[in-house]
Amino acid sequence: MNQPQWERTVKVTTADQTHALAAALGGVLEAGDLVVLTGELGAGKTTFTQGLGEGLGVRAGIISPTFVLVRIHPNLPDGPRPGGPDLVHVDAYRLDSAAEVDDIDLENTMDSAVTVVEWGRDRVEHLSDSRLEIDLHRSVGGTNTAATGGVLDFDTEDDDEPRTIVFRGFGPRWAGAPHLLGEAESRPAEEGGN
């Protein structure tokens, strides 16, 4: 499915707000859900995933799986969602195709876990007939300084600069679910977009 059923935009100004929004979403995610995160370096993908993990009630310590590709965070029996799904966190940045995604065997955990894939667009859509795509955009600022040889110097570590987070629901799982994101700007997906 190439066109989303709906799109919703949320603006946040701090990393704590990003985390809290993701934690609320994590509280309603179910085993089998596929979440695809997109955003430039420093956009907040890992912060967002940490919030999802909190909402899912998985073991703390979520970091980007850049060098190992996949990290599995088990559900905590004494957490907020005992018996809930595990979190499978994937970084597809170094993967060039859907075939390379298939090589890491995500289909073995798809039914029993929530799978979050950073940099997954155009690589993981075949894994499920439903997915939630989340784009994180930061207000990138920079300065042209002599120290950087006249190149714009972007700070990717500023967690508290404003972000715009765009959610898009694809497939039957997400068809009627934009309300899960609370009060935010929402609109039907435009014809011919994305």
TINU-278155 format. One line per field, with one value per atom (N, C-alpha, C): x, y, z; atom name; residue number from 1. Coordinates in nm, 2 decimals, padded with zeros to 4 digits. Atoms other than C-alpha are relative to their C-alpha. Layout:
BEGIN
xx <- [X / ...]
yy <- [Y / ...]
zz <- [Z / ...]
atom <- [CA / ...]
n <- [NUM / ...]
% end
This chain:
BEGIN
xx <- [00.08 / 00.00 / 00.09 / -00.08 / 00.16 / -00.05 / 00.06 / -00.08 / -00.05 / 00.05 / -00.15 / -00.15 / 00.14 / -00.51 / -00.01 / 00.01 / -00.43 / 00.14 / -00.12 / -00.16 / -00.03 / 00.02 / -00.12 / 00.14 / -00.12 / 00.14 / -00.01 / -00.02 / 00.26 / 00.12 / -00.12 / 00.50 / 00.04 / -00.05 / 00.72 / 00.12 / -00.11 / 00.98 / 00.12 / -00.10 / 01.18 / 00.01 / -00.02 / 01.33 / -00.10 / 00.10 / 01.10 / -00.14 / 00.13 / 00.79 / 00.00 / -00.01 / 00.92 / -00.01 / 00.00 / 00.98 / -00.15 / 00.14 / 00.63 / -00.10 / 00.09 / 00.45 / 00.02 / -00.03 / 00.63 / -00.05 / 00.04 / 00.56 / -00.15 / 00.15 / 00.18 / -00.03 / 00.02 / 00.20 / 00.04 / -00.04 / 00.39 / -00.10 / 00.10 / 00.11 / -00.11 / 00.10 / -00.12 / 00.05 / -00.05 / 00.11 / -00.02 / 00.03 / 00.05 / 00.11 / -00.08 / 00.25 / -00.04 / 00.02 / 00.29 / 00.00 / 00.00 / 00.30 / 00.14 / -00.12 / 00.56 / 00.01 / -00.02 / 00.69 / 00.13 / -00.12 / 00.92 / 00.03 / -00.05 / 01.12 / 00.09 / -00.09 / 01.27 / 00.03 / -00.05 / 01.47 / 00.15 / -00.15 / 01.81 / 00.07 / -00.08 / 02.09 / -00.04 / 00.04 / 01.99 / -00.14 / 00.14 / 01.62 / -00.08 / 00.06 / 01.53 / -00.06 / 00.05 / 01.47 / 00.03 / -00.03 / 01.64 / -00.07 / 00.08 / 01.48 / -00.15 / 00.14 / 01.14 / -00.01 / 00.00 / 01.23 / 00.01 / -00.01 / 01.32 / -00.14 / 00.13 / 00.98 / -00.10 / 00.08 / 00.81 / 00.03 / -00.04 / 01.01 / -00.06 / 00.06 / 00.89 / -00.15 / 00.14 / 00.53 / -00.04 / 00.01 / 00.57 / 00.03 / -00.04 / 00.72 / 00.11 / -00.11 / 01.04 / 00.12 / -00.12 / 01.38 / 00.06 / -00.06 / 01.55 / 00.14 / -00.14 / 01.88 / -00.01 / 00.01 / 01.76 / 00.10 / -00.09 / 02.04 / -00.01 / 00.01 / 02.07 / 00.08 / -00.07 / 02.16 / 00.08 / -00.07 / 02.37 / 00.10 / -00.11 / 02.66 / -00.04 / 00.04 / 02.47 / -00.12 / 00.12 / 02.17 / -00.13 / 00.13 / 01.91 / 00.03 / -00.01 / 01.86 / -00.14 / 00.13 / 01.58 / -00.01 / 00.02 / 01.44 / -00.12 / 00.11 / 01.23 / -00.10 / 00.11 / 00.90 / 00.03 / -00.03 / 00.94 / -00.13 / 00.12 / 00.71 / -00.06 / 00.05 / 00.69 / -00.02 / 00.01 / 00.66 / -00.15 / 00.14 / 00.35 / -00.09 / 00.07 / 00.25 / 00.05 / -00.05 / 00.33 / -00.06 / 00.05 / 00.30 / -00.02 / 00.01 / 00.31 / 00.11 / -00.10 / 00.52 / 00.14 / -00.14 / 00.90 / 00.01 / -00.04 / 01.06 / 00.12 / -00.11 / 01.27 / 00.04 / -00.05 / 01.48 / 00.11 / -00.09 / 01.65 / 00.05 / -00.06 / 01.88 / 00.03 / -00.01 / 01.85 / 00.09 / -00.08 / 02.09 / 00.10 / -00.10 / 02.36 / -00.05 / 00.05 / 02.12 / -00.05 / 00.03 / 02.07 / -00.14 / 00.11 / 01.76 / -00.09 / 00.09 / 01.46 / 00.06 / -00.06 / 01.66 / 00.10 / -00.10 / 01.93 / -00.08 / 00.08 / 01.65 / -00.05 / 00.04 / 01.52 / 00.11 / -00.11 / 01.87 / 00.01 / -00.01 / 01.83 / -00.12 / 00.10 / 01.52 / -00.10 / 00.10 / 01.27 / -00.13 / 00.13 / 00.98 / -00.01 / 00.01 / 01.07 / -00.06 / 00.05 / 00.98 / -00.12 / 00.11 / 00.71 / -00.13 / 00.13 / 00.41 / 00.00 / 00.00 / 00.53 / 00.06 / -00.07 / 00.70 / -00.05 / 00.01 / 00.67 / 00.13 / -00.13 / 00.93 / 00.01 / -00.03 / 01.08 / 00.12 / -00.11 / 01.30 / 00.04 / -00.06 / 01.51 / 00.05 / -00.05 / 01.59 / -00.06 / 00.06 / 01.35 / -00.09 / 00.08 / 01.15 / 00.06 / -00.04 / 01.17 / 00.08 / -00.08 / 01.33 / -00.09 / 00.07 / 01.07 / -00.15 / 00.15 / 00.72 / -00.05 / 00.05 / 00.70 / -00.02 / 00.01 / 00.72 / -00.14 / 00.13 / 00.36 / -00.10 / 00.09 / 00.04 / -00.05 / 00.03 / 00.01 / 00.13 / -00.12 / 00.27 / -00.03 / 00.01 / 00.30 / 00.13 / -00.12 / 00.55 / 00.00 / -00.02 / 00.69 / 00.12 / -00.11 / 00.90 / 00.03 / -00.04 / 01.09 / 00.09 / -00.07 / 01.20 / 00.05 / -00.05 / 01.42 / 00.02 / -00.02 / 01.45 / 00.15 / -00.15 / 01.81 / 00.05 / -00.07 / 02.01 / 00.14 / -00.14 / 02.36 / 00.07 / -00.07 / 02.63 / 00.11 / -00.11 / 02.88 / 00.12 / -00.12 / 03.21 / 00.13 / -00.13 / 03.57 / 00.06 / -00.05 / 03.64 / -00.04 / 00.04 / 03.45 / 00.03 / -00.04 / 03.61 / -00.11 / 00.11 / 03.30 / -00.12 / 00.11 / 03.07 / -00.09 / 00.10 / 02.75 / 00.03 / -00.03 / 02.81 / -00.13 / 00.13 / 02.50 / 00.03 / -00.01 / 02.46 / -00.10 / 00.09 / 02.31 / -00.03 / 00.02 / 02.31 / -00.10 / 00.10 / 02.05 / -00.13 / 00.12 / 01.78 / -00.13 / 00.11 / 01.56 / -00.03 / 00.04 / 01.52 / -00.14 / 00.13 / 01.17 / 00.01 / 00.01 / 01.07 / -00.14 / 00.13 / 00.78 / 00.00 / 00.01 / 00.67 / -00.13 / 00.11 / 00.45 / -00.02 / 00.05 / 00.26 / -00.08 / 00.08 / 00.12 / -00.04 / 00.05 / -00.10 / -00.03 / 00.02 / -00.09 / -00.06 / 00.05 / -00.30 / -00.11 / 00.12 / -00.59 / 00.02 / -00.02 / -00.43 / -00.01 / 00.00 / -00.40 / -00.11 / 00.10 / -00.70 / -00.09 / 00.08 / -00.91 / 00.07 / -00.07 / -00.64 / 00.07 / -00.07 / -00.53 / -00.03 / 00.04 / -00.71 / 00.09 / -00.10 / -00.44 / 00.10 / -00.10 / -00.22 / -00.04 / 00.05 / -00.44 / -00.04 / 00.03 / -00.51 / 00.12 / -00.10 / -00.30 / -00.06 / 00.05 / -00.34 / -00.01 / 00.02 / -00.49 / -00.07 / 00.07 / -00.60 / 00.01 / -00.01 / -00.68 / 00.13 / -00.12 / -00.38 / -00.05 / 00.03 / -00.37 / 00.01 / -00.01 / -00.43 / 00.13 / -00.12 / -00.11 / 00.12 / -00.12 / 00.12 / 00.08 / -00.09 / 00.40 / 00.03]
yy <- [-00.12 / 00.00 / 00.12 / -00.12 / 00.32 / 00.13 / -00.12 / 00.58 / -00.01 / 00.00 / 00.66 / 00.03 / -00.03 / 00.66 / 00.14 / -00.13 / 00.97 / 00.04 / -00.06 / 01.20 / 00.10 / -00.09 / 01.39 / 00.06 / -00.08 / 01.66 / 00.05 / -00.04 / 01.73 / 00.08 / -00.08 / 02.01 / -00.02 / 00.01 / 01.96 / 00.10 / -00.10 / 02.20 / -00.06 / 00.06 / 01.97 / -00.15 / 00.14 / 01.62 / -00.07 / 00.06 / 01.55 / -00.01 / 00.01 / 01.63 / -00.11 / 00.11 / 01.40 / -00.14 / 00.13 / 01.12 / -00.03 / 00.02 / 01.17 / -00.03 / 00.03 / 01.17 / -00.15 / 00.14 / 00.84 / -00.10 / 00.09 / 00.69 / -00.02 / 00.01 / 00.76 / -00.09 / 00.09 / 00.59 / -00.14 / 00.13 / 00.30 / -00.07 / 00.06 / 00.24 / -00.06 / 00.06 / 00.15 / -00.09 / 00.08 / -00.03 / -00.15 / 00.14 / -00.41 / -00.08 / 00.09 / -00.71 / -00.01 / 00.00 / -00.71 / 00.13 / -00.14 / -00.33 / 00.02 / -00.04 / -00.20 / 00.16 / -00.15 / 00.16 / 00.03 / -00.03 / 00.32 / 00.15 / -00.14 / 00.63 / 00.05 / -00.07 / 00.88 / 00.13 / -00.13 / 01.19 / 00.01 / -00.02 / 01.34 / -00.03 / 00.02 / 01.29 / 00.10 / -00.09 / 01.44 / 00.04 / -00.04 / 01.46 / -00.05 / 00.06 / 01.25 / -00.14 / 00.14 / 00.90 / -00.09 / 00.08 / 00.74 / 00.04 / -00.06 / 00.97 / -00.05 / 00.05 / 00.87 / -00.14 / 00.15 / 00.50 / -00.02 / 00.01 / 00.54 / 00.02 / -00.03 / 00.69 / -00.12 / 00.12 / 00.40 / -00.11 / 00.10 / 00.16 / 00.01 / -00.03 / 00.33 / -00.04 / 00.03 / 00.31 / -00.15 / 00.15 / -00.06 / -00.07 / 00.07 / -00.14 / -00.10 / 00.09 / -00.29 / 00.05 / -00.03 / -00.30 / 00.13 / -00.13 / 00.04 / -00.02 / 00.00 / 00.13 / 00.00 / 00.00 / 00.18 / 00.10 / -00.08 / 00.31 / -00.03 / 00.03 / 00.33 / -00.13 / 00.12 / -00.01 / 00.01 / -00.02 / 00.14 / -00.10 / 00.09 / -00.10 / -00.15 / 00.14 / -00.42 / -00.02 / 00.00 / -00.34 / -00.03 / 00.04 / -00.50 / -00.02 / 00.02 / -00.48 / -00.04 / 00.05 / -00.67 / 00.04 / -00.04 / -00.51 / -00.07 / 00.08 / -00.76 / 00.08 / -00.05 / -00.67 / -00.04 / 00.03 / -00.64 / -00.05 / 00.06 / -00.87 / 00.09 / -00.09 / -00.60 / 00.14 / -00.13 / -00.31 / 00.04 / -00.06 / -00.10 / -00.09 / 00.09 / -00.37 / -00.14 / 00.14 / -00.71 / -00.09 / 00.09 / -00.97 / 00.07 / -00.08 / -00.70 / -00.04 / 00.04 / -00.72 / 00.05 / -00.05 / -00.69 / 00.11 / -00.10 / -00.41 / -00.04 / 00.03 / -00.49 / 00.13 / -00.13 / -00.18 / -00.03 / 00.02 / -00.18 / 00.13 / -00.11 / 00.06 / -00.04 / 00.04 / 00.02 / 00.09 / -00.10 / 00.30 / -00.06 / 00.07 / 00.07 / -00.10 / 00.10 / -00.16 / 00.07 / -00.06 / -00.09 / -00.04 / 00.05 / -00.29 / -00.08 / 00.08 / -00.49 / -00.14 / 00.13 / -00.81 / 00.00 / 00.00 / -00.70 / 00.00 / 00.01 / -00.64 / -00.14 / 00.14 / -00.99 / -00.09 / 00.07 / -01.12 / 00.00 / 00.00 / -01.01 / -00.06 / 00.09 / -01.23 / 00.07 / -00.07 / -00.97 / -00.07 / 00.07 / -01.19 / -00.10 / 00.09 / -01.42 / 00.06 / -00.07 / -01.16 / 00.09 / -00.10 / -00.95 / -00.03 / 00.03 / -01.13 / 00.01 / 00.00 / -01.12 / 00.13 / -00.12 / -00.78 / 00.12 / -00.12 / -00.42 / 00.03 / -00.02 / -00.35 / 00.14 / -00.14 / 00.00 / 00.00 / 00.00 / 00.06 / 00.14 / -00.13 / 00.37 / -00.01 / 00.00 / 00.47 / -00.11 / 00.12 / 00.20 / 00.03 / -00.03 / 00.38 / -00.06 / 00.06 / 00.20 / -00.13 / 00.12 / -00.10 / -00.11 / 00.10 / -00.26 / -00.01 / 00.00 / -00.20 / -00.14 / 00.13 / -00.56 / -00.09 / 00.08 / -00.68 / -00.02 / 00.00 / -00.60 / 00.08 / -00.07 / -00.49 / 00.13 / -00.13 / -00.21 / 00.05 / -00.06 / 00.03 / 00.14 / -00.14 / 00.36 / 00.07 / -00.08 / 00.60 / 00.13 / -00.12 / 00.87 / 00.08 / -00.09 / 01.16 / 00.10 / -00.10 / 01.37 / 00.11 / -00.11 / 01.71 / 00.10 / -00.10 / 01.94 / 00.14 / -00.14 / 02.32 / 00.02 / 00.00 / 02.29 / 00.15 / -00.14 / 02.61 / -00.03 / 00.01 / 02.67 / 00.13 / -00.13 / 02.93 / -00.02 / 00.01 / 03.00 / 00.06 / -00.05 / 03.03 / -00.03 / 00.02 / 03.06 / -00.13 / 00.13 / 02.76 / -00.12 / 00.12 / 02.53 / 00.02 / -00.03 / 02.67 / 00.05 / -00.06 / 02.86 / -00.09 / 00.09 / 02.56 / 00.02 / -00.01 / 02.57 / -00.11 / 00.09 / 02.41 / -00.03 / 00.04 / 02.22 / -00.08 / 00.07 / 02.11 / -00.11 / 00.11 / 01.76 / -00.05 / 00.04 / 01.74 / 00.09 / -00.09 / 02.01 / -00.07 / 00.08 / 01.79 / 00.09 / -00.09 / 02.09 / 00.10 / -00.09 / 02.26 / -00.05 / 00.04 / 02.25 / -00.11 / 00.10 / 01.95 / -00.01 / 00.03 / 01.87 / -00.15 / 00.14 / 01.51 / -00.03 / 00.03 / 01.38 / -00.15 / 00.14 / 01.05 / -00.03 / 00.05 / 00.85 / -00.14 / 00.14 / 00.54 / -00.06 / 00.08 / 00.27 / -00.13 / 00.13 / -00.04 / -00.01 / 00.02 / -00.19 / 00.03 / -00.02 / -00.17 / 00.15 / -00.14 / 00.21 / 00.08 / -00.07 / 00.29 / 00.10 / -00.09 / 00.44 / 00.04 / -00.02 / 00.51 / 00.14 / -00.12 / 00.88 / 00.06 / -00.05 / 00.95 / -00.05 / 00.05 / 00.75 / 00.10 / -00.10 / 01.05 / 00.12 / -00.11 / 01.28 / 00.12 / -00.12 / 01.64 / 00.05 / -00.05 / 01.73 / 00.03 / -00.03 / 01.87 / -00.13 / 00.12 / 01.59 / 00.02 / -00.01 / 01.55 / -00.13 / 00.12 / 01.28 / 00.01 / 00.00 / 01.18 / 00.06 / -00.06 / 01.38 / -00.10 / 00.09 / 01.21 / 00.03 / -00.01 / 01.14 / 00.04 / -00.04 / 01.24 / -00.12 / 00.10 / 01.05 / -00.11]
zz <- [00.00 / 00.00 / 00.00 / 00.02 / -00.12 / 00.05 / -00.05 / 00.00 / 00.14 / -00.14 / 00.37 / 00.00 / -00.02 / 00.49 / 00.06 / -00.08 / 00.71 / 00.03 / -00.04 / 00.81 / 00.11 / -00.11 / 01.13 / 00.04 / -00.03 / 01.23 / 00.14 / -00.13 / 01.58 / 00.01 / -00.03 / 01.69 / 00.14 / -00.14 / 01.99 / 00.01 / -00.02 / 02.14 / 00.08 / -00.09 / 02.37 / -00.03 / 00.00 / 02.38 / 00.09 / -00.10 / 02.68 / -00.06 / 00.07 / 02.47 / -00.11 / 00.10 / 02.19 / 00.07 / -00.08 / 02.45 / 00.05 / -00.05 / 02.61 / -00.11 / 00.11 / 02.28 / -00.05 / 00.03 / 02.19 / 00.10 / -00.11 / 02.53 / -00.01 / 00.02 / 02.48 / -00.11 / 00.11 / 02.14 / 00.04 / -00.04 / 02.29 / 00.08 / -00.09 / 02.53 / -00.08 / 00.08 / 02.24 / -00.11 / 00.10 / 02.01 / 00.04 / -00.02 / 01.97 / -00.07 / 00.07 / 01.87 / -00.14 / 00.15 / 01.49 / -00.06 / 00.05 / 01.46 / -00.06 / 00.07 / 01.22 / 00.00 / -00.01 / 01.29 / -00.08 / 00.08 / 01.03 / 00.03 / -00.03 / 01.15 / -00.10 / 00.10 / 00.91 / 00.06 / -00.04 / 00.99 / -00.01 / 00.02 / 00.94 / 00.14 / -00.13 / 01.20 / 00.10 / -00.11 / 01.53 / 00.00 / 00.01 / 01.44 / 00.12 / -00.12 / 01.75 / -00.02 / 00.02 / 01.62 / 00.12 / -00.12 / 01.91 / 00.12 / -00.11 / 02.16 / -00.01 / 00.03 / 02.00 / 00.04 / -00.02 / 02.02 / 00.15 / -00.15 / 02.39 / 00.06 / -00.05 / 02.45 / -00.03 / 00.04 / 02.26 / 00.10 / -00.09 / 02.48 / 00.14 / -00.13 / 02.80 / -00.01 / 00.01 / 02.68 / -00.02 / 00.02 / 02.58 / 00.13 / -00.13 / 02.92 / -00.03 / 00.03 / 02.78 / 00.08 / -00.07 / 02.94 / -00.05 / 00.03 / 02.96 / -00.07 / 00.06 / 02.78 / -00.15 / 00.14 / 02.43 / -00.06 / 00.07 / 02.21 / -00.15 / 00.15 / 01.83 / -00.03 / 00.04 / 01.68 / -00.12 / 00.13 / 01.41 / -00.04 / 00.04 / 01.43 / 00.01 / -00.01 / 01.53 / -00.09 / 00.08 / 01.30 / 00.08 / -00.07 / 01.54 / 00.15 / -00.15 / 01.92 / 00.04 / -00.05 / 02.10 / 00.14 / -00.14 / 02.42 / 00.05 / -00.05 / 02.61 / 00.09 / -00.08 / 02.78 / 00.15 / -00.14 / 03.16 / 00.07 / -00.06 / 03.36 / 00.11 / -00.11 / 03.64 / -00.05 / 00.06 / 03.39 / -00.01 / 00.02 / 03.29 / -00.09 / 00.09 / 03.03 / 00.01 / -00.01 / 03.17 / -00.11 / 00.10 / 02.90 / -00.14 / 00.13 / 02.63 / -00.09 / 00.10 / 02.32 / 00.03 / 00.00 / 02.30 / -00.10 / 00.10 / 02.10 / -00.07 / 00.09 / 01.80 / -00.06 / 00.04 / 01.72 / -00.11 / 00.12 / 01.37 / -00.05 / 00.07 / 01.21 / -00.14 / 00.14 / 00.83 / -00.08 / 00.07 / 00.74 / -00.09 / 00.08 / 00.61 / -00.10 / 00.09 / 00.43 / -00.13 / 00.13 / 00.06 / -00.06 / 00.07 / -00.02 / 00.10 / -00.07 / 00.10 / 00.02 / -00.01 / 00.03 / 00.12 / -00.11 / 00.28 / 00.14 / -00.11 / 00.53 / 00.03 / -00.02 / 00.47 / 00.06 / -00.05 / 00.55 / 00.16 / -00.15 / 00.92 / 00.07 / -00.05 / 00.96 / 00.09 / -00.08 / 01.10 / 00.00 / 00.01 / 00.99 / 00.12 / -00.11 / 01.28 / 00.13 / -00.12 / 01.54 / -00.03 / 00.04 / 01.35 / 00.08 / -00.07 / 01.51 / 00.15 / -00.15 / 01.87 / 00.05 / -00.05 / 01.89 / -00.08 / 00.07 / 01.79 / -00.07 / 00.07 / 01.52 / -00.04 / 00.03 / 01.49 / -00.09 / 00.09 / 01.19 / -00.03 / 00.03 / 01.17 / -00.15 / 00.14 / 00.80 / -00.08 / 00.06 / 00.69 / -00.13 / 00.11 / 00.42 / -00.13 / 00.12 / 00.09 / 00.02 / -00.03 / 00.26 / 00.07 / -00.08 / 00.49 / -00.02 / 00.02 / 00.35 / -00.03 / 00.04 / 00.23 / 00.13 / -00.13 / 00.60 / 00.05 / -00.06 / 00.68 / -00.09 / 00.08 / 00.52 / 00.06 / -00.08 / 00.78 / 00.06 / -00.06 / 00.90 / 00.04 / -00.04 / 01.08 / -00.03 / 00.03 / 00.93 / 00.08 / -00.08 / 01.14 / -00.05 / 00.05 / 01.00 / 00.11 / -00.09 / 01.24 / -00.07 / 00.06 / 01.12 / 00.10 / -00.10 / 01.32 / -00.07 / 00.05 / 01.28 / -00.01 / 00.01 / 01.16 / -00.01 / 00.00 / 01.24 / -00.02 / 00.01 / 01.17 / -00.02 / 00.01 / 01.15 / -00.10 / 00.10 / 00.87 / 00.07 / -00.08 / 01.06 / -00.07 / 00.05 / 00.97 / 00.05 / -00.06 / 01.20 / -00.08 / 00.08 / 00.97 / -00.15 / 00.14 / 00.65 / -00.08 / 00.08 / 00.55 / -00.02 / 00.01 / 00.58 / 00.12 / -00.10 / 00.77 / 00.11 / -00.11 / 01.11 / 00.07 / -00.06 / 01.23 / 00.12 / -00.12 / 01.58 / 00.01 / 00.00 / 01.58 / 00.14 / -00.14 / 01.96 / 00.08 / -00.07 / 02.04 / 00.01 / -00.02 / 02.18 / 00.02 / -00.04 / 02.28 / -00.11 / 00.10 / 01.95 / -00.06 / 00.05 / 01.79 / -00.11 / 00.10 / 01.59 / -00.05 / 00.06 / 01.36 / -00.02 / 00.02 / 01.37 / -00.08 / 00.09 / 01.09 / 00.01 / -00.01 / 01.14 / -00.13 / 00.11 / 00.84 / 00.03 / -00.02 / 00.88 / -00.13 / 00.13 / 00.61 / 00.04 / -00.02 / 00.59 / 00.10 / -00.08 / 00.78 / 00.15 / -00.14 / 01.13 / 00.03 / -00.03 / 01.10 / -00.06 / 00.08 / 00.89 / 00.09 / -00.08 / 01.18 / 00.12 / -00.12 / 01.42 / 00.02 / -00.03 / 01.39 / 00.14 / -00.14 / 01.72 / 00.11 / -00.10 / 01.90 / 00.03 / -00.02 / 01.87 / 00.08 / -00.07 / 02.07 / -00.09 / 00.07 / 01.97 / -00.08 / 00.08 / 01.68 / -00.14 / 00.13 / 01.33 / -00.08 / 00.07 / 01.12 / -00.13 / 00.13 / 00.76 / -00.08 / 00.09 / 00.51 / -00.09 / 00.09 / 00.30 / -00.14 / 00.13 / -00.03 / -00.11 / 00.12 / -00.36 / -00.07 / 00.08 / -00.55 / 00.08 / -00.08 / -00.26 / 00.04 / -00.06 / -00.09 / -00.10]
atom <- [N / CA / C / N / CA / C / N / CA / C / N / CA / C / N / CA / C / N / CA / C / N / CA / C / N / CA / C / N / CA / C / N / CA / C / N / CA / C / N / CA / C / N / CA / C / N / CA / C / N / CA / C / N / CA / C / N / CA / C / N / CA / C / N / CA / C / N / CA / C / N / CA / C / N / CA / C / N / CA / C / N / CA / C / N / CA / C / N / CA / C / N / CA / C / N / CA / C / N / CA / C / N / CA / C / N / CA / C / N / CA / C / N / CA / C / N / CA / C / N / CA / C / N / CA / C / N / CA / C / N / CA / C / N / CA / C / N / CA / C / N / CA / C / N / CA / C / N / CA / C / N / CA / C / N / CA / C / N / CA / C / N / CA / C / N / CA / C / N / CA / C / N / CA / C / N / CA / C / N / CA / C / N / CA / C / N / CA / C / N / CA / C / N / CA / C / N / CA / C / N / CA / C / N / CA / C / N / CA / C / N / CA / C / N / CA / C / N / CA / C / N / CA / C / N / CA / C / N / CA / C / N / CA / C / N / CA / C / N / CA / C / N / CA / C / N / CA / C / N / CA / C / N / CA / C / N / CA / C / N / CA / C / N / CA / C / N / CA / C / N / CA / C / N / CA / C / N / CA / C / N / CA / C / N / CA / C / N / CA / C / N / CA / C / N / CA / C / N / CA / C / N / CA / C / N / CA / C / N / CA / C / N / CA / C / N / CA / C / N / CA / C / N / CA / C / N / CA / C / N / CA / C / N / CA / C / N / CA / C / N / CA / C / N / CA / C / N / CA / C / N / CA / C / N / CA / C / N / CA / C / N / CA / C / N / CA / C / N / CA / C / N / CA / C / N / CA / C / N / CA / C / N / CA / C / N / CA / C / N / CA / C / N / CA / C / N / CA / C / N / CA / C / N / CA / C / N / CA / C / N / CA / C / N / CA / C / N / CA / C / N / CA / C / N / CA / C / N / CA / C / N / CA / C / N / CA / C / N / CA / C / N / CA / C / N / CA / C / N / CA / C / N / CA / C / N / CA / C / N / CA / C / N / CA / C / N / CA / C / N / CA / C / N / CA / C / N / CA / C / N / CA / C / N / CA / C / N / CA / C / N / CA / C / N / CA / C / N / CA / C / N / CA / C / N / CA / C / N / CA / C / N / CA / C / N / CA / C / N / CA / C / N / CA / C / N / CA / C / N / CA / C / N / CA / C / N / CA / C / N / CA / C / N / CA / C / N / CA / C / N / CA / C / N / CA / C / N / CA / C / N / CA / C / N / CA / C / N / CA / C / N / CA / C / N / CA / C / N / CA / C / N / CA / C / N / CA / C / N / CA / C / N / CA / C / N / CA / C / N / CA / C / N / CA / C / N / CA / C / N / CA / C / N / CA / C / N / CA / C / N / CA / C / N / CA / C / N / CA / C / N / CA / C / N / CA / C / N / CA / C / N / CA / C / N / CA / C / N / CA / C / N / CA / C / N / CA / C / N / CA / C / N / CA / C / N / CA / C / N / CA / C / N / CA / C / N / CA / C]
n <- [1 / 1 / 1 / 2 / 2 / 2 / 3 / 3 / 3 / 4 / 4 / 4 / 5 / 5 / 5 / 6 / 6 / 6 / 7 / 7 / 7 / 8 / 8 / 8 / 9 / 9 / 9 / 10 / 10 / 10 / 11 / 11 / 11 / 12 / 12 / 12 / 13 / 13 / 13 / 14 / 14 / 14 / 15 / 15 / 15 / 16 / 16 / 16 / 17 / 17 / 17 / 18 / 18 / 18 / 19 / 19 / 19 / 20 / 20 / 20 / 21 / 21 / 21 / 22 / 22 / 22 / 23 / 23 / 23 / 24 / 24 / 24 / 25 / 25 / 25 / 26 / 26 / 26 / 27 / 27 / 27 / 28 / 28 / 28 / 29 / 29 / 29 / 30 / 30 / 30 / 31 / 31 / 31 / 32 / 32 / 32 / 33 / 33 / 33 / 34 / 34 / 34 / 35 / 35 / 35 / 36 / 36 / 36 / 37 / 37 / 37 / 38 / 38 / 38 / 39 / 39 / 39 / 40 / 40 / 40 / 41 / 41 / 41 / 42 / 42 / 42 / 43 / 43 / 43 / 44 / 44 / 44 / 45 / 45 / 45 / 46 / 46 / 46 / 47 / 47 / 47 / 48 / 48 / 48 / 49 / 49 / 49 / 50 / 50 / 50 / 51 / 51 / 51 / 52 / 52 / 52 / 53 / 53 / 53 / 54 / 54 / 54 / 55 / 55 / 55 / 56 / 56 / 56 / 57 / 57 / 57 / 58 / 58 / 58 / 59 / 59 / 59 / 60 / 60 / 60 / 61 / 61 / 61 / 62 / 62 / 62 / 63 / 63 / 63 / 64 / 64 / 64 / 65 / 65 / 65 / 66 / 66 / 66 / 67 / 67 / 67 / 68 / 68 / 68 / 69 / 69 / 69 / 70 / 70 / 70 / 71 / 71 / 71 / 72 / 72 / 72 / 73 / 73 / 73 / 74 / 74 / 74 / 75 / 75 / 75 / 76 / 76 / 76 / 77 / 77 / 77 / 78 / 78 / 78 / 79 / 79 / 79 / 80 / 80 / 80 / 81 / 81 / 81 / 82 / 82 / 82 / 83 / 83 / 83 / 84 / 84 / 84 / 85 / 85 / 85 / 86 / 86 / 86 / 87 / 87 / 87 / 88 / 88 / 88 / 89 / 89 / 89 / 90 / 90 / 90 / 91 / 91 / 91 / 92 / 92 / 92 / 93 / 93 / 93 / 94 / 94 / 94 / 95 / 95 / 95 / 96 / 96 / 96 / 97 / 97 / 97 / 98 / 98 / 98 / 99 / 99 / 99 / 100 / 100 / 100 / 101 / 101 / 101 / 102 / 102 / 102 / 103 / 103 / 103 / 104 / 104 / 104 / 105 / 105 / 105 / 106 / 106 / 106 / 107 / 107 / 107 / 108 / 108 / 108 / 109 / 109 / 109 / 110 / 110 / 110 / 111 / 111 / 111 / 112 / 112 / 112 / 113 / 113 / 113 / 114 / 114 / 114 / 115 / 115 / 115 / 116 / 116 / 116 / 117 / 117 / 117 / 118 / 118 / 118 / 119 / 119 / 119 / 120 / 120 / 120 / 121 / 121 / 121 / 122 / 122 / 122 / 123 / 123 / 123 / 124 / 124 / 124 / 125 / 125 / 125 / 126 / 126 / 126 / 127 / 127 / 127 / 128 / 128 / 128 / 129 / 129 / 129 / 130 / 130 / 130 / 131 / 131 / 131 / 132 / 132 / 132 / 133 / 133 / 133 / 134 / 134 / 134 / 135 / 135 / 135 / 136 / 136 / 136 / 137 / 137 / 137 / 138 / 138 / 138 / 139 / 139 / 139 / 140 / 140 / 140 / 141 / 141 / 141 / 142 / 142 / 142 / 143 / 143 / 143 / 144 / 144 / 144 / 145 / 145 / 145 / 146 / 146 / 146 / 147 / 147 / 147 / 148 / 148 / 148 / 149 / 149 / 149 / 150 / 150 / 150 / 151 / 151 / 151 / 152 / 152 / 152 / 153 / 153 / 153 / 154 / 154 / 154 / 155 / 155 / 155 / 156 / 156 / 156 / 157 / 157 / 157 / 158 / 158 / 158 / 159 / 159 / 159 / 160 / 160 / 160 / 161 / 161 / 161 / 162 / 162 / 162 / 163 / 163 / 163 / 164 / 164 / 164 / 165 / 165 / 165 / 166 / 166 / 166 / 167 / 167 / 167 / 168 / 168 / 168 / 169 / 169 / 169 / 170 / 170 / 170 / 171 / 171 / 171 / 172 / 172 / 172 / 173 / 173 / 173 / 174 / 174 / 174 / 175 / 175 / 175 / 176 / 176 / 176 / 177 / 177 / 177 / 178 / 178 / 178 / 179 / 179 / 179 / 180 / 180 / 180 / 181 / 181 / 181 / 182 / 182 / 182 / 183 / 183 / 183 / 184 / 184 / 184 / 185 / 185 / 185 / 186 / 186 / 186 / 187 / 187 / 187 / 188 / 188 / 188 / 189 / 189 / 189 / 190 / 190 / 190 / 191 / 191 / 191 / 192 / 192 / 192 / 193 / 193 / 193 / 194 / 194 / 194]
% end
